[in-house]
Amino acid sequence: MDDKARKPYTDQNEADKVRQDKQIKELDTKGFYTCLDGTKSTDKGNEHLFKKKKKKQAKTLGEADDDEEIPQIKKRTRKSKP
């Protein structure tokens, strides 16, 4: 691809880098950034822009719900020979 054909993409790339730097700086100072349409990133209408992470809860042996009983493991013993 020659430089003439590549120019629209490099121009778009430079504009996107400037936009990203501006949004990151604004996010650090204000806690939100302004979208291209003029709305705040934290508005209800912009929820689709962010992925929601599902919280996973790992249960350990020490943790149990009050309703659940932890099954007790019976120890095997050797029978003594008569």
C-alpha positions in Angstrom: 0.0 0.0 0.0 1.5 3.3 -1.0 1.5 6.5 1.2 -1.3 8.1 -0.7 -3.6 5.1 -0.1 -2.5 4.9 3.5 -3.0 8.6 4.4 -6.7 8.4 5.4 -5.9 5.6 7.8 -2.9 7.3 9.4 -4.9 10.6 9.7 -7.7 8.7 11.5 -5.1 7.0 13.7 -3.6 10.3 14.8 -7.0 11.8 15.5 -7.9 8.7 17.6 -4.7 9.0 19.6 -5.4 12.6 20.4 -9.0 11.7 21.4 -7.8 8.9 23.6 -5.1 11.0 25.4 -7.7 13.7 26.0 -10.2 11.2 27.4 -7.6 9.5 29.7 -6.5 12.9 31.1 -10.1 13.9 31.7 -10.9 10.5 33.3 -7.9 11.0 35.7 -8.9 14.5 36.7 -12.7 14.3 36.8 -13.5 10.6 37.1 -15.4 10.5 33.8 -14.7 11.6 30.2 -16.9 13.3 27.7 -18.0 11.2 24.7 -17.9 12.5 21.1 -21.6 13.3 21.3 -21.1 15.5 24.4 -22.5 13.1 27.0 -20.6 12.0 30.1 -19.2 8.4 30.1 -21.1 7.7 33.4 -24.6 8.6 32.0 -27.2 5.8 31.9 -27.4 5.9 28.1 -23.7 5.0 27.8 -23.8 1.7 29.9 -23.4 -0.3 26.7 -19.9 1.1 26.3 -18.6 -0.9 29.3 -18.3 -4.6 30.0 -19.7 -5.7 33.3 -17.6 -8.1 35.2 -19.3 -11.0 37.0 -18.1 -11.5 40.5 -17.0 -15.0 41.3 -17.2 -16.3 44.8 -14.9 -19.1 45.7 -15.9 -21.2 48.7 -13.2 -22.6 50.8 -13.5 -25.4 53.3 -13.5 -22.9 56.1 -16.5 -21.0 54.6 -19.9 -22.5 54.6 -23.4 -21.1 54.5 -25.4 -21.4 57.6 -28.0 -23.6 55.8 -25.3 -26.0 54.5 -23.8 -28.7 56.6 -20.2 -29.7 55.8 -20.2 -33.5 55.5 -17.9 -35.2 57.9 -15.5 -37.7 56.6 -15.3 -40.9 58.6 -11.8 -42.1 59.2 -11.2 -45.7 58.3 -9.7 -47.8 61.0 -8.0 -51.1 60.7 -9.7 -54.0 62.3 -7.4 -55.7 64.7 -6.8 -59.4 64.0 -7.9 -61.8 66.8 
